[in-house]
């Protein structure tokens, strides 16, 4: 009799090893919820609010169709505060020794009525999807943090995974193709996010932007982190927006994020619409 573990069993064991470093409530085999220390959450919430309001003052000209508020030179100091406070939340989980590369956090704005520029885009987050289909490496864990607004009616829904998944679940795939190929095997979880909590999920987990009738606007953070990734190569997805553990530690104390583009300048989706470098705070 074969004792070889299935791919799903391997993912579950890996996820449990990662999440055993902090207290959490299991939502599903590959999803968990953790209550953030209040002082850390309030610091992150305030940093995101300042960043969001500055984007709003600029008429959201730094926003992609999927709601990503792209850092620009005019708001780089506010974004630096977001990065530092996000890092401190992740530090509190005691998983930083496992993180090979830190991906800079995405502050995402979802209007209550949706975005007409996003309604028919094949990669819209309103479609059930796994971030592995975008191109994120299988070593990644997805981080989701609701920050402001109507997180009950304008939320992120998770799906229960099937008992087994094929290897190509981790290959890039169009969201539309995946609806029948993969999503049809998943069932939406009856669950509501809570303010002040952080959610971790395996990169293969299916989720979607989910609005109920009458939903109002929402701000959240979502981003993968590379966990124990030893052999990413030289051209992995998301590389241009990553920092080393030493670099992320320096943010807010020694260094800050310096954006190379101003508001209204080119938005390059291939690079997640951001170009940046680290510079000394007193430079």
N, C-alpha and C positions, 0 to 999 in steps of 0.2 A: 504494500500500500504506500502510495506517495505521500510524503510529509511536506512537500514543497508548498510554501505559503502563496496564496493568490496575491495578485497585485493590490486588491483592496485591503487585504489583511496587512500587507506591508505598509500601505499608506496609513492605516489606522494605528499601527504600532509606532510608526514614525511620529505621527501627530500627537499621540499620547506621551511620548518621550519629551517632545517640545513643551507641551502644555502642563506637564507635571512639575514645572518649575514655578508655578504660581497657582493661587486659588482660582477656581473657575467652575462654572456650571455648564455641563454638557448639553448642547442643544441637539446635536446629532453626532454620529461617529467622528465626523471630520469638521465639526463646528463647535466653538465654545464661547462663553461670555464671561468677562471679568469686570468687576466693579473697580473703577479707577479711584485711587486716593483723591479725595475731594480737592485738595489744594493743587494737585497736578492737573486735574481736569479743568478747574476754573482758570488756571494759567493758560492752558491750551485753548479753551473756549474764548477767552479774551483776545488772545493773539489771532485766532481765526476770525473773530468778529471784526477786529480792526482791519485785517486784510480784506475781508469781504466788503466792508463798507467803503474802503478805498477803491476797490474794483467797481463798486456800484457808482461811486462819484464819477468814475471815468466811463460810465455808461456800458460797463461790461465789454469794452472793446478787446479785453484780454481773455475772453471766454470762448472756448471751443463749442461746437454743437452739442457735445456730450456734457457740457457744464464745467469743464476743467478751467479754473481761474488761473491762468498762466502767469507766473512771476515775471515782472518787467522792471526795468531800472527804477521807475518812479516809486515802486512799492517793494523794493528789494530788502530794505531794513525790516519792514513788517513781515515779509516772508521769512527772513532770518529768525525772527521771534517764533514764527510757526514751527520752523524746523527744530529749533532748540527745545521748545516745549513738547513737541511730538517725541523727540528723542528721549526726553526725561520720562515720559509715560512708558515708552518701550523699556527703558532701563529698569523701571519699577517691576517689570515682569520677570526679571532675572534671566532673560534669554539672550542678552547682548553677547555673551561669549560664543553663542551659536551662530551669530549673524556674520556672514562672510562679506556681504556688500549691503549697504543701506541705500535704498531707493528714496529719493527726495519725495516727501509726502505731497499728494494731490489734494488741494482744497476744491471741493466740487459743490456747485450751486445747482439745485434743481427747482425750477419755478413750479408753482402749484399747477398751472395749466399746461405745462410742458413747453417745448421749444419747437416752433413750426419748422425751423431749419434742421431739426433732428428726426422728424416724424417718419421719414422714409429712408433714413440712412441704414445700410445693411449692418453696421457695427454699433447701432444705438444700444445703450445699456438697458433700455426698456424691454429688449428681447432677453429671455433667459439665456444665460451664457456662463461659461467658465473662463477665467482669465488665462488659462493654459491655451485656449483657442486663439487668443490674441498673439501669443508668442512667448509668454513668460515661462521660464524654465521650471521643470518639475520639482526642483529643490526649493521653490518659493512657498511661502505662507502668505495668505492674503490678510491684510489688516483693514478693518472697517471701524470708524468711530463717528457716530452721530454727534453733531456739534450744536446746531442751532435750528430753531424753527419747528415745523410740523412733522416730527419724525414718526408719528403714529399713522397719519394719512398719506404722507409723502415719504415712503420708507424704502428699505431694501429687503426683499424677500429671499429666503434661502429655500433650496430644494433638497429633499432627502435623496441620497445617492443610491443607485442600485447595488445589489449585493456583490456584484463583480463588474469591473470596467475593463475595456480592452486597452492595450498599449497606445493605440492611436487617439485615445481621449486626451493625450498630452501633446498632440500635434496641432499646429496652426490649422484653423478651420473657420469657414465663414459661419456667422451666427445663424444665418438662414438655413444653411445646409445641416447644421447641428440640431435644429429643432426636431427633425424626424429621426436623425441618426442617433442622437444622444439624449436630448431633453425629454423625448417621449418616454424614456425609462425612469424619469425622475418624478417625484411628487412634492408639490409645494408644502412647506412646513407651516403649521398653524402657530405662528410666533410673532411677537412684536418686540422691536428694539427698544431699549431704554436709554435715556439721557444719562451721561456719566459712566457709561460702560464702553468697553472695547471688545470687538469681536474678532476672533481669529478663525480662519478656515483654510483648509488645504486648497492649493491652487486649482485643483480639479473640481471644486464644489461649484455647482450651478446656482446662480443668483440673478436678480434683476432689479432695476428701478421699478417701484410699484406704487402707483397713485390711486387713492380712493376718491370717489366723487367729493368735490368741495375741498380738496387738498390745497394747503398753502405751501409757501416756499420752504426749502430745507437746505442746510449747509452741512456737509460731512467731509471726513477725510477717508480716502481709500488708497491703498498702495500695497504692493507685495514687498516682502523682504526676502533676501537670499539666505537660506539657512543651510549651514554645513555644505556649501557648494564648492567642491574641490576642483572641478575641471570644466569651467564655463567656456574656456577658449578666449579668443581675442575679439569676438564680434557678437556677443550674446545680446538678446533683446533687452532694451532698457539700460544698456551700459552707460550711455552718455549722461544719464541722470542718477548715477550712483556715486556714493562716497565710501571710503574705507572706514573701518571702525575708528582709527585715529583721527581721520578727517571729521567725522560726525561729532566726535568728542570735543573738537576744537571750536565748534560753532557756538557763537554767543559769548565766548570768553576771549579767544584769540582771533578767530576768523569770522567772516560773514559771507553770505551769498552775494555775489555781484553778477547781475544779469546783463547780458550783452545787447539786449533789444529793448527799445522804448515801447510805450503804449502805441498800438496801431501798426507796429512793424510786423514783418512776415511771421506767419504762424505755420510752422513746419510739423505736420502731424507725425512724420516718420521719426522725429526726435522728441515726441511727446511735447512738441511746441515750445521747447525751452532750451536756451543756451546760457551757460553760466560758468563762473570760475569762483574759486575761493580767494579772498583777499584779506589782509590784516585789517582788523576793525579800525585802527587808527591811521590807515593808509589814506 
